[in-house]
Amino acid sequence: MFIIYRLIGYFKNKKINILDIGTGSGCILLAILKELNNSRGIGIDISYKAVQVAKKCRDEILRIEAVLADRAEAETEKKSIAK
């Protein structure tokens, strides 16, 4: 958690884009975006179930997109979970 606090402190008043690879439920990305009001994030995971959980968790923060993707494939199969 220490690195999250440092990240938030450094980027507090800045507008950044965050890519969370292996996002799982998206809780770390969500925690960061709750503090960085000007920023947006994309969470990527290979697990369809994890992306579905991230979608449910992100309902309160609409600055996050959850994507199903396999980083090992040359052409990534992508299923956007945006509204």
N, C-alpha and C positions, 0 to 999 in steps of 0.2 A: 504494500500500500504506500510505502514511502515514495516510490517513483511517481505514483499518481498525484500525490500532494505537490511534488516538485513540478510536475507537468502543468498542473492547474495554476500554481503560482507563477510560473514563467509565461504562460499564455493567457492569463486571466482576462485581459482587455483586448485581446487580439482575435482576429477572424482566421481560423484554420480549418482544414479538412483532415479528418482522421480516418485511417484505414485500419480496421481491426481484423486481422487474419486469424482464423480459428476462434471466432467470437463466442461460440457456445450460446449461452443464454443472452449474451450482450450486456451483462450487468456492469462490467468494467467500463465499456464504452458509454453506457447510459450514465454512470456515476460521473464520468469526466464531462459529458455534455450538459449535465445538470448545472455544473459550475461554470462552463464556458458558453455563455448565452449567445455569443456571436458565431459559434462554430457549428459545423455539420460533421456527420460520421457515416461510414459504411462499414457494416459488419459482414464478414464473409465466413462461411463454414461449409464443410463437405456434407454435414449431416442435415437432412431435410427436417428432422424433428427438432434439432437445435435451432434452425432458422425459424421454425414455427413458434418456438418458445420466445425467441428474440422479438418476433413480430408482436406477440402478446405483451411483452414487457415494454416495448417501445411506444405503446399507444399514447402515453402522456408526453412524449418528446417526439415531435414530428420531424425533427432534423436528422433522423437516423433512417437508413435504408438497410434492410437485411437481405442478403443475397446467398443463394445456394450455388457453390462453385467448388470444383476440384482443381487445385493448383497444379496437379500433376498432368492434367490433360492439355494438349497443345491448343485445342479449341475448347474453351470452357463452356460447359452447359450452364446457363445462367437462368435462374428463375427469380425474378424480382418479387419481393413481397411488399412492394409499395402499394398504397391505396389505388 
